[in-house]
Amino acid sequence: MVVSHGRPAYVIVTPDVYDAGQRPSPAPRGRRLREVLTMLATAPRPDPAFADDLEAILDSVDTVPSDDPWQRS
């Protein structure tokens, strides 16, 4: 759920919830926290070189902007 100014703005769901871009009926429901935690606990771990790969990617791109892109306008 995405919240804007303390109020729900929209809910992010997987594309398979929608059929050809039409609203699902009935509205999709989320998963229980216990189920999500079980899924995360049993998910495969990244391989040991994962952090090295991410660091190499970051080193290969230009510098990131110094301004805060999330700063309130």
Biopython code that builds the backbone (N, CA, C, O; Angstrom):
import numpy as np
from Bio.PDB.StructureBuilder import StructureBuilder

atoms = [
    (1, "MET", "N", (0.848, -1.163, 0.000)),
    (1, "MET", "CA", (0.000, 0.000, 0.000)),
    (1, "MET", "C", (0.898, 1.231, 0.000)),
    (1, "MET", "O", (1.842, 1.323, 0.784)),
    (2, "VAL", "N", (0.604, 2.151, -0.862)),
    (2, "VAL", "CA", (1.336, 3.403, -0.920)),
    (2, "VAL", "C", (0.502, 4.459, -0.217)),
    (2, "VAL", "O", (-0.682, 4.636, -0.505)),
    (3, "VAL", "N", (1.142, 5.156, 0.708)),
    (3, "VAL", "CA", (0.443, 6.152, 1.511)),
    (3, "VAL", "C", (0.939, 7.535, 1.117)),
    (3, "VAL", "O", (2.141, 7.753, 0.967)),
    (4, "SER", "N", (0.021, 8.452, 0.952)),
    (4, "SER", "CA", (0.355, 9.837, 0.648)),
    (4, "SER", "C", (-0.358, 10.736, 1.648)),
    (4, "SER", "O", (-1.581, 10.698, 1.783)),
    (5, "HIS", "N", (0.429, 11.541, 2.342)),
    (5, "HIS", "CA", (-0.119, 12.456, 3.354)),
    (5, "HIS", "C", (-0.934, 11.699, 4.391)),
    (5, "HIS", "O", (-1.974, 12.174, 4.847)),
    (6, "GLY", "N", (-0.443, 10.496, 4.765)),
    (6, "GLY", "CA", (-1.105, 9.728, 5.807)),
    (6, "GLY", "C", (-2.333, 8.961, 5.361)),
    (6, "GLY", "O", (-2.998, 8.329, 6.182)),
    (7, "ARG", "N", (-2.647, 9.003, 4.067)),
    (7, "ARG", "CA", (-3.826, 8.287, 3.555)),
    (7, "ARG", "C", (-3.407, 7.306, 2.470)),
    (7, "ARG", "O", (-2.485, 7.587, 1.704)),
    (8, "PRO", "N", (-4.077, 6.153, 2.395)),
    (8, "PRO", "CA", (-3.758, 5.205, 1.321)),
    (8, "PRO", "C", (-3.999, 5.832, -0.045)),
    (8, "PRO", "O", (-5.072, 6.377, -0.304)),
    (9, "ALA", "N", (-2.992, 5.751, -0.924)),
    (9, "ALA", "CA", (-3.131, 6.298, -2.271)),
    (9, "ALA", "C", (-3.457, 5.193, -3.265)),
    (9, "ALA", "O", (-4.347, 5.346, -4.102)),
    (10, "TYR", "N", (-2.742, 4.089, -3.173)),
    (10, "TYR", "CA", (-3.042, 2.930, -4.006)),
    (10, "TYR", "C", (-2.316, 1.718, -3.458)),
    (10, "TYR", "O", (-1.453, 1.838, -2.588)),
    (11, "VAL", "N", (-2.670, 0.547, -3.975)),
    (11, "VAL", "CA", (-2.080, -0.705, -3.544)),
    (11, "VAL", "C", (-1.337, -1.310, -4.716)),
    (11, "VAL", "O", (-1.870, -1.377, -5.824)),
    (12, "ILE", "N", (-0.119, -1.748, -4.484)),
    (12, "ILE", "CA", (0.667, -2.389, -5.530)),
    (12, "ILE", "C", (0.320, -3.877, -5.519)),
    (12, "ILE", "O", (0.427, -4.545, -4.491)),
    (13, "VAL", "N", (-0.092, -4.378, -6.668)),
    (13, "VAL", "CA", (-0.426, -5.798, -6.801)),
    (13, "VAL", "C", (0.322, -6.377, -7.994)),
    (13, "VAL", "O", (0.861, -5.638, -8.818)),
    (14, "THR", "N", (0.349, -7.688, -8.078)),
    (14, "THR", "CA", (1.014, -8.332, -9.201)),
    (14, "THR", "C", (0.155, -8.198, -10.458)),
    (14, "THR", "O", (-1.068, -8.096, -10.363)),
    (15, "PRO", "N", (0.790, -8.198, -11.641)),
    (15, "PRO", "CA", (0.039, -8.031, -12.887)),
    (15, "PRO", "C", (-1.010, -9.107, -13.122)),
    (15, "PRO", "O", (-2.012, -8.854, -13.790)),
    (16, "ASP", "N", (-0.793, -10.322, -12.578)),
    (16, "ASP", "CA", (-1.764, -11.383, -12.827)),
    (16, "ASP", "C", (-3.092, -11.146, -12.123)),
    (16, "ASP", "O", (-4.064, -11.855, -12.383)),
    (17, "VAL", "N", (-3.147, -10.149, -11.227)),
    (17, "VAL", "CA", (-4.414, -9.823, -10.570)),
    (17, "VAL", "C", (-5.376, -9.196, -11.581)),
    (17, "VAL", "O", (-6.593, -9.324, -11.453)),
    (18, "TYR", "N", (-4.831, -8.535, -12.560)),
    (18, "TYR", "CA", (-5.643, -7.830, -13.534)),
    (18, "TYR", "C", (-5.772, -8.622, -14.820)),
    (18, "TYR", "O", (-4.826, -9.283, -15.247)),
    (19, "ASP", "N", (-6.925, -8.556, -15.428)),
    (19, "ASP", "CA", (-7.163, -9.228, -16.695)),
    (19, "ASP", "C", (-7.359, -8.155, -17.756)),
    (19, "ASP", "O", (-8.378, -7.464, -17.773)),
    (20, "ALA", "N", (-6.374, -8.022, -18.643)),
    (20, "ALA", "CA", (-6.440, -7.049, -19.740)),
    (20, "ALA", "C", (-6.667, -5.630, -19.229)),
    (20, "ALA", "O", (-7.378, -4.848, -19.861)),
    (21, "GLY", "N", (-6.063, -5.294, -18.085)),
    (21, "GLY", "CA", (-6.126, -3.932, -17.585)),
    (21, "GLY", "C", (-7.431, -3.544, -16.922)),
    (21, "GLY", "O", (-7.626, -2.372, -16.600)),
    (22, "GLN", "N", (-8.326, -4.484, -16.710)),
    (22, "GLN", "CA", (-9.589, -4.150, -16.059)),
    (22, "GLN", "C", (-9.472, -4.416, -14.567)),
    (22, "GLN", "O", (-8.659, -5.230, -14.131)),
    (23, "ARG", "N", (-10.280, -3.732, -13.805)),
    (23, "ARG", "CA", (-10.245, -3.897, -12.354)),
    (23, "ARG", "C", (-10.636, -5.316, -11.974)),
    (23, "ARG", "O", (-11.565, -5.886, -12.545)),
    (24, "PRO", "N", (-9.926, -5.880, -11.010)),
    (24, "PRO", "CA", (-10.288, -7.221, -10.560)),
    (24, "PRO", "C", (-11.571, -7.189, -9.753)),
    (24, "PRO", "O", (-11.904, -6.182, -9.129)),
    (25, "SER", "N", (-12.262, -8.263, -9.772)),
    (25, "SER", "CA", (-13.482, -8.360, -8.978)),
    (25, "SER", "C", (-13.529, -9.756, -8.390)),
    (25, "SER", "O", (-13.498, -10.711, -9.166)),
    (26, "PRO", "N", (-13.600, -9.948, -7.121)),
    (26, "PRO", "CA", (-13.564, -8.921, -6.082)),
    (26, "PRO", "C", (-12.161, -8.338, -5.919)),
    (26, "PRO", "O", (-11.195, -8.834, -6.498)),
    (27, "ALA", "N", (-12.071, -7.286, -5.128)),
    (27, "ALA", "CA", (-10.789, -6.613, -4.926)),
    (27, "ALA", "C", (-9.769, -7.593, -4.355)),
    (27, "ALA", "O", (-10.109, -8.406, -3.497)),
    (28, "PRO", "N", (-8.518, -7.524, -4.825)),
    (28, "PRO", "CA", (-7.499, -8.444, -4.318)),
    (28, "PRO", "C", (-7.195, -8.176, -2.855)),
    (28, "PRO", "O", (-7.281, -7.043, -2.382)),
    (29, "ARG", "N", (-6.842, -9.230, -2.155)),
    (29, "ARG", "CA", (-6.481, -9.096, -0.746)),
    (29, "ARG", "C", (-5.003, -9.367, -0.588)),
    (29, "ARG", "O", (-4.412, -10.106, -1.375)),
    (30, "GLY", "N", (-4.418, -8.784, 0.407)),
    (30, "GLY", "CA", (-3.008, -9.000, 0.689)),
    (30, "GLY", "C", (-2.785, -10.333, 1.384)),
    (30, "GLY", "O", (-3.721, -11.104, 1.596)),
    (31, "ARG", "N", (-1.553, -10.589, 1.730)),
    (31, "ARG", "CA", (-1.202, -11.808, 2.453)),
    (31, "ARG", "C", (-1.035, -11.473, 3.929)),
    (31, "ARG", "O", (-0.716, -10.341, 4.293)),
    (32, "ARG", "N", (-1.251, -12.462, 4.756)),
    (32, "ARG", "CA", (-1.037, -12.282, 6.186)),
    (32, "ARG", "C", (0.458, -12.176, 6.455)),
    (32, "ARG", "O", (1.269, -12.799, 5.770)),
    (33, "LEU", "N", (0.812, -11.381, 7.457)),
    (33, "LEU", "CA", (2.209, -11.153, 7.793)),
    (33, "LEU", "C", (2.929, -12.475, 8.053)),
    (33, "LEU", "O", (4.065, -12.650, 7.612)),
    (34, "ARG", "N", (2.304, -13.386, 8.745)),
    (34, "ARG", "CA", (2.935, -14.679, 9.039)),
    (34, "ARG", "C", (3.297, -15.413, 7.746)),
    (34, "ARG", "O", (4.361, -16.025, 7.651)),
    (35, "GLU", "N", (2.404, -15.347, 6.751)),
    (35, "GLU", "CA", (2.662, -16.006, 5.475)),
    (35, "GLU", "C", (3.840, -15.344, 4.744)),
    (35, "GLU", "O", (4.681, -16.031, 4.164)),
    (36, "VAL", "N", (3.893, -14.020, 4.778)),
    (36, "VAL", "CA", (4.989, -13.299, 4.123)),
    (36, "VAL", "C", (6.314, -13.623, 4.808)),
    (36, "VAL", "O", (7.318, -13.852, 4.134)),
    (37, "LEU", "N", (6.327, -13.645, 6.137)),
    (37, "LEU", "CA", (7.554, -13.962, 6.858)),
    (37, "LEU", "C", (8.026, -15.378, 6.556)),
    (37, "LEU", "O", (9.228, -15.616, 6.442)),
    (38, "THR", "N", (7.098, -16.319, 6.426)),
    (38, "THR", "CA", (7.457, -17.689, 6.060)),
    (38, "THR", "C", (8.048, -17.730, 4.664)),
    (38, "THR", "O", (9.040, -18.419, 4.426)),
    (39, "MET", "N", (7.446, -16.995, 3.738)),
    (39, "MET", "CA", (7.969, -16.952, 2.373)),
    (39, "MET", "C", (9.390, -16.386, 2.361)),
    (39, "MET", "O", (10.265, -16.924, 1.682)),
    (40, "LEU", "N", (9.621, -15.312, 3.105)),
    (40, "LEU", "CA", (10.948, -14.707, 3.147)),
    (40, "LEU", "C", (11.964, -15.633, 3.814)),
    (40, "LEU", "O", (13.109, -15.722, 3.372)),
    (41, "ALA", "N", (11.547, -16.318, 4.871)),
    (41, "ALA", "CA", (12.460, -17.199, 5.598)),
    (41, "ALA", "C", (12.867, -18.402, 4.767)),
    (41, "ALA", "O", (13.971, -18.920, 4.933)),
    (42, "THR", "N", (11.997, -18.855, 3.879)),
    (42, "THR", "CA", (12.294, -20.043, 3.082)),
    (42, "THR", "C", (12.801, -19.712, 1.683)),
    (42, "THR", "O", (13.101, -20.618, 0.905)),
    (43, "ALA", "N", (12.899, -18.442, 1.356)),
    (43, "ALA", "CA", (13.386, -18.037, 0.032)),
    (43, "ALA", "C", (14.879, -18.305, -0.069)),
    (43, "ALA", "O", (15.585, -18.272, 0.940)),
    (44, "PRO", "N", (15.365, -18.570, -1.274)),
    (44, "PRO", "CA", (16.804, -18.778, -1.419)),
    (44, "PRO", "C", (17.586, -17.508, -1.079)),
    (44, "PRO", "O", (17.132, -16.394, -1.342)),
    (45, "ARG", "N", (18.737, -17.693, -0.506)),
    (45, "ARG", "CA", (19.612, -16.575, -0.152)),
    (45, "ARG", "C", (20.415, -16.157, -1.382)),
    (45, "ARG", "O", (20.683, -16.985, -2.253)),
    (46, "PRO", "N", (20.802, -14.885, -1.462)),
    (46, "PRO", "CA", (21.675, -14.470, -2.566)),
    (46, "PRO", "C", (23.014, -15.199, -2.452)),
    (46, "PRO", "O", (23.454, -15.546, -1.355)),
    (47, "ASP", "N", (23.648, -15.423, -3.589)),
    (47, "ASP", "CA", (24.945, -16.094, -3.528)),
    (47, "ASP", "C", (25.965, -15.158, -2.882)),
    (47, "ASP", "O", (25.748, -13.948, -2.825)),
    (48, "PRO", "N", (27.067, -15.709, -2.401)),
    (48, "PRO", "CA", (28.045, -14.907, -1.662)),
    (48, "PRO", "C", (28.611, -13.731, -2.465)),
    (48, "PRO", "O", (29.026, -12.734, -1.874)),
    (49, "ALA", "N", (28.635, -13.825, -3.786)),
    (49, "ALA", "CA", (29.207, -12.752, -4.602)),
    (49, "ALA", "C", (28.187, -11.666, -4.950)),
    (49, "ALA", "O", (28.512, -10.726, -5.675)),
    (50, "PHE", "N", (26.976, -11.784, -4.449)),
    (50, "PHE", "CA", (25.916, -10.832, -4.787)),
    (50, "PHE", "C", (26.312, -9.397, -4.444)),
    (50, "PHE", "O", (26.157, -8.496, -5.268)),
    (51, "ALA", "N", (26.820, -9.185, -3.234)),
    (51, "ALA", "CA", (27.216, -7.825, -2.820)),
    (51, "ALA", "C", (28.339, -7.303, -3.704)),
    (51, "ALA", "O", (28.363, -6.121, -4.044)),
    (52, "ASP", "N", (29.276, -8.181, -4.080)),
    (52, "ASP", "CA", (30.357, -7.764, -4.969)),
    (52, "ASP", "C", (29.810, -7.343, -6.328)),
    (52, "ASP", "O", (30.273, -6.364, -6.914)),
    (53, "ASP", "N", (28.826, -8.084, -6.826)),
    (53, "ASP", "CA", (28.207, -7.740, -8.108)),
    (53, "ASP", "C", (27.542, -6.367, -8.046)),
    (53, "ASP", "O", (27.692, -5.558, -8.961)),
    (54, "LEU", "N", (26.811, -6.108, -6.968)),
    (54, "LEU", "CA", (26.145, -4.807, -6.816)),
    (54, "LEU", "C", (27.172, -3.679, -6.727)),
    (54, "LEU", "O", (26.979, -2.609, -7.303)),
    (55, "GLU", "N", (28.254, -3.923, -6.007)),
    (55, "GLU", "CA", (29.294, -2.906, -5.895)),
    (55, "GLU", "C", (29.930, -2.621, -7.253)),
    (55, "GLU", "O", (30.216, -1.467, -7.573)),
    (56, "ALA", "N", (30.155, -3.667, -8.057)),
    (56, "ALA", "CA", (30.729, -3.485, -9.395)),
    (56, "ALA", "C", (29.781, -2.683, -10.280)),
    (56, "ALA", "O", (30.223, -1.852, -11.073)),
    (57, "ILE", "N", (28.492, -2.929, -10.146)),
    (57, "ILE", "CA", (27.500, -2.176, -10.929)),
    (57, "ILE", "C", (27.546, -0.703, -10.539)),
    (57, "ILE", "O", (27.580, 0.171, -11.405)),
    (58, "LEU", "N", (27.546, -0.427, -9.242)),
    (58, "LEU", "CA", (27.585, 0.962, -8.783)),
    (58, "LEU", "C", (28.866, 1.659, -9.220)),
    (58, "LEU", "O", (28.847, 2.844, -9.552)),
    (59, "ASP", "N", (29.976, 0.932, -9.222)),
    (59, "ASP", "CA", (31.244, 1.521, -9.662)),
    (59, "ASP", "C", (31.259, 1.800, -11.157)),
    (59, "ASP", "O", (32.029, 2.643, -11.618)),
    (60, "SER", "N", (30.421, 1.106, -11.920)),
    (60, "SER", "CA", (30.437, 1.251, -13.377)),
    (60, "SER", "C", (29.536, 2.379, -13.888)),
    (60, "SER", "O", (29.564, 2.695, -15.078)),
    (61, "VAL", "N", (28.746, 2.984, -13.016)),
    (61, "VAL", "CA", (27.850, 4.054, -13.453)),
    (61, "VAL", "C", (28.408, 5.407, -13.025)),
    (61, "VAL", "O", (29.277, 5.497, -12.159)),
    (62, "ASP", "N", (27.887, 6.449, -13.654)),
    (62, "ASP", "CA", (28.290, 7.803, -13.276)),
    (62, "ASP", "C", (27.865, 8.088, -11.844)),
    (62, "ASP", "O", (27.120, 7.320, -11.234)),
    (63, "THR", "N", (28.343, 9.184, -11.330)),
    (63, "THR", "CA", (27.970, 9.555, -9.970)),
    (63, "THR", "C", (26.484, 9.864, -9.896)),
    (63, "THR", "O", (25.872, 10.313, -10.866)),
    (64, "VAL", "N", (25.934, 9.618, -8.751)),
    (64, "VAL", "CA", (24.513, 9.905, -8.548)),
    (64, "VAL", "C", (24.358, 11.378, -8.205)),
    (64, "VAL", "O", (25.286, 11.979, -7.664)),
    (65, "PRO", "N", (23.214, 11.971, -8.504)),
    (65, "PRO", "CA", (23.009, 13.383, -8.183)),
    (65, "PRO", "C", (23.148, 13.622, -6.680)),
    (65, "PRO", "O", (22.786, 12.771, -5.867)),
    (66, "SER", "N", (23.673, 14.777, -6.330)),
    (66, "SER", "CA", (23.846, 15.079, -4.909)),
    (66, "SER", "C", (22.545, 15.578, -4.285)),
    (66, "SER", "O", (22.380, 15.510, -3.067)),
    (67, "ASP", "N", (21.626, 16.074, -5.100)),
    (67, "ASP", "CA", (20.346, 16.526, -4.562)),
    (67, "ASP", "C", (19.511, 15.323, -4.134)),
    (67, "ASP", "O", (19.601, 14.248, -4.728)),
    (68, "ASP", "N", (18.719, 15.511, -3.125)),
    (68, "ASP", "CA", (17.846, 14.451, -2.636)),
    (68, "ASP", "C", (16.630, 14.354, -3.551)),
    (68, "ASP", "O", (15.811, 15.272, -3.573)),
    (69, "PRO", "N", (16.488, 13.246, -4.321)),
    (69, "PRO", "CA", (15.339, 13.151, -5.235)),
    (69, "PRO", "C", (14.020, 13.013, -4.483)),
    (69, "PRO", "O", (12.959, 13.213, -5.074)),
    (70, "TRP", "N", (14.059, 12.681, -3.208)),
    (70, "TRP", "CA", (12.828, 12.487, -2.442)),
    (70, "TRP", "C", (12.484, 13.708, -1.588)),
    (70, "TRP", "O", (11.538, 13.684, -0.800)),
    (71, "GLN", "N", (13.266, 14.771, -1.759)),
    (71, "GLN", "CA", (13.003, 15.984, -0.991)),
    (71, "GLN", "C", (11.642, 16.546, -1.356)),
    (71, "GLN", "O", (11.251, 16.556, -2.523)),
    (72, "ARG", "N", (10.935, 17.007, -0.358)),
    (72, "ARG", "CA", (9.606, 17.587, -0.592)),
    (72, "ARG", "C", (9.737, 18.864, -1.402)),
    (72, "ARG", "O", (10.618, 19.687, -1.155)),
    (73, "SER", "N", (8.856, 19.012, -2.363)),
    (73, "SER", "CA", (8.898, 20.221, -3.188)),
    (73, "SER", "C", (7.948, 21.272, -2.673)),
    (73, "SER", "O", (7.855, 22.356, -3.249)),
]
sb = StructureBuilder()
sb.init_structure("model")
sb.init_model(0)
sb.init_chain("A")
sb.init_seg("    ")
for serial, (resi, resn, name, xyz) in enumerate(atoms, 1):
    if name == "N":
        sb.init_residue(resn, " ", resi, " ")
    sb.init_atom(name, np.array(xyz, "f"), 0.0, 1.0, " ", f" {name:<3s}", serial, name[0])
structure = sb.get_structure()
